[in-house]
Amino acid sequence: MNHPLQLDGVSVFLVGHGYAPVLTVTDGDGNVTKEPVVFLPQDSTFASFGVVKLPDASPRQLGFEGMFYPTFASTGRDPYSAFPDALRPVVSLFGYSGDLGMDDGAPQSVYQLDTAGLDRFERAPGNPVRFDLELGETMQLPDGQGSISFDGYQRWVKLQVSDTPGKGLALGGIVVGLLGLMGSLFVRRRRTWVRVTPRGDRTLVEVAGLDRSTVAEGLEDEVRRLAEALGAPPTDHRSTDSRSTDSSTRSATP
């Protein structure tokens, strides 16, 4: 489950799996309903809980809830599953008849049975009937309300299909962002500019530089080389003004 199946670049994960008993219910009017019903595993032995609802049954609606035991075993009154594989599958259900509450349009969970409007099948008051059905077995419902059969089982799986086509682009963006951060930390940011001002028969050319780093090493040399490239004579005259963490150098050329 931790290593997905790869199909054409798509990852398929197994999220869950279990059993779906195939039940056949015949109501009191002889109408037959047969279908697999998903039961949800409750423990590592795959003892599973499920609900069966028959809103179209007549003369009364029918409902069942109970357990599916892949390998049925019992300690007297309490059944359990001894093994997760279906070595001795048994469905153990309690039955109800009446109003399932599905006609008013209110949403219901397929894994829960609302018994508020239902009458439980009982042998005597307070003694409910439990239908323990082995594979291929049929039991009659009380008061001629039909029968229920356990005809087999199917396996169900819950899959998650995942595709992340943009993960390469996202990774590339992260790498570019890290490179930019490293550049801002280790690459010195400097600015140089030239200002030309006419003064009578002369022209004043000012060359300046600004370094935001705490150590402005080499800035004065760069400004001097720029001034010399503009025609200034070689000179050792330098003036430096340092404020806070900003270092600036200016060179004037007549």
Secondary structure in CASP SS format (residue, H / E / C, confidence):
PFRMAT SS
TARGET T0000
AUTHOR 0000-0000-0000
METHOD secondary structure of the structure
MODEL  1
M C 1.00
N C 1.00
H C 1.00
P C 1.00
L E 1.00
Q E 1.00
L E 1.00
D C 1.00
G C 1.00
V E 1.00
S E 1.00
V E 1.00
F E 1.00
L E 1.00
V E 1.00
G E 1.00
H E 1.00
G E 1.00
Y E 1.00
A E 1.00
P E 1.00
V E 1.00
L E 1.00
T E 1.00
V E 1.00
T E 1.00
D E 1.00
G C 1.00
D C 1.00
G C 1.00
N C 1.00
V E 1.00
T E 1.00
K E 1.00
E E 1.00
P E 1.00
V C 1.00
V C 1.00
F C 1.00
L E 1.00
P E 1.00
Q C 1.00
D C 1.00
S C 1.00
T C 1.00
F C 1.00
A C 1.00
S E 1.00
F E 1.00
G E 1.00
V E 1.00
V E 1.00
K E 1.00
L E 1.00
P C 1.00
D C 1.00
A C 1.00
S C 1.00
P C 1.00
R C 1.00
Q E 1.00
L E 1.00
G E 1.00
F E 1.00
E E 1.00
G E 1.00
M E 1.00
F E 1.00
Y E 1.00
P C 1.00
T E 1.00
F E 1.00
A E 1.00
S E 1.00
T C 1.00
G C 1.00
R C 1.00
D C 1.00
P E 1.00
Y E 1.00
S E 1.00
A C 1.00
F C 1.00
P C 1.00
D C 1.00
A C 1.00
L C 1.00
R E 1.00
P C 1.00
V E 1.00
V E 1.00
S E 1.00
L E 1.00
F E 1.00
G E 1.00
Y E 1.00
S E 1.00
G E 1.00
D C 1.00
L C 1.00
G C 1.00
M C 1.00
D C 1.00
D C 1.00
G C 1.00
A C 1.00
P C 1.00
Q C 1.00
S C 1.00
V C 1.00
Y C 1.00
Q C 1.00
L C 1.00
D C 1.00
T C 1.00
A C 1.00
G C 1.00
L E 1.00
D E 1.00
R E 1.00
F C 1.00
E E 1.00
R E 1.00
A E 1.00
P C 1.00
G C 1.00
N E 1.00
P E 1.00
V C 1.00
R E 1.00
F E 1.00
D E 1.00
L E 1.00
E E 1.00
L C 1.00
G C 1.00
E C 1.00
T E 1.00
M E 1.00
Q E 1.00
L C 1.00
P H 1.00
D H 1.00
G H 1.00
Q C 1.00
G E 1.00
S E 1.00
I E 1.00
S E 1.00
F E 1.00
D E 1.00
G E 1.00
Y E 1.00
Q E 1.00
R E 1.00
W E 1.00
V E 1.00
K E 1.00
L E 1.00
Q E 1.00
V E 1.00
S E 1.00
D C 1.00
T C 1.00
P C 1.00
G C 1.00
K H 1.00
G H 1.00
L H 1.00
A H 1.00
L H 1.00
G H 1.00
G H 1.00
I H 1.00
V H 1.00
V H 1.00
G H 1.00
L H 1.00
L H 1.00
G H 1.00
L H 1.00
M H 1.00
G H 1.00
S H 1.00
L H 1.00
F H 1.00
V C 1.00
R C 1.00
R C 1.00
R E 1.00
R E 1.00
T E 1.00
W E 1.00
V E 1.00
R E 1.00
V E 1.00
T E 1.00
P E 1.00
R E 1.00
G C 1.00
D C 1.00
R E 1.00
T E 1.00
L E 1.00
V E 1.00
E E 1.00
V E 1.00
A E 1.00
G E 1.00
L E 1.00
D E 1.00
R C 1.00
S C 1.00
T C 1.00
V C 1.00
A C 1.00
E C 1.00
G C 1.00
L H 1.00
E H 1.00
D H 1.00
E H 1.00
V H 1.00
R H 1.00
R H 1.00
L H 1.00
A H 1.00
E H 1.00
A H 1.00
L C 1.00
G C 1.00
A C 1.00
P C 1.00
P C 1.00
T C 1.00
D C 1.00
H C 1.00
R C 1.00
S E 1.00
T E 1.00
D E 1.00
S E 1.00
R E 1.00
S C 1.00
T C 1.00
D E 1.00
S E 1.00
S E 1.00
T E 1.00
R E 1.00
S E 1.00
A E 1.00
T E 1.00
P C 1.00
END
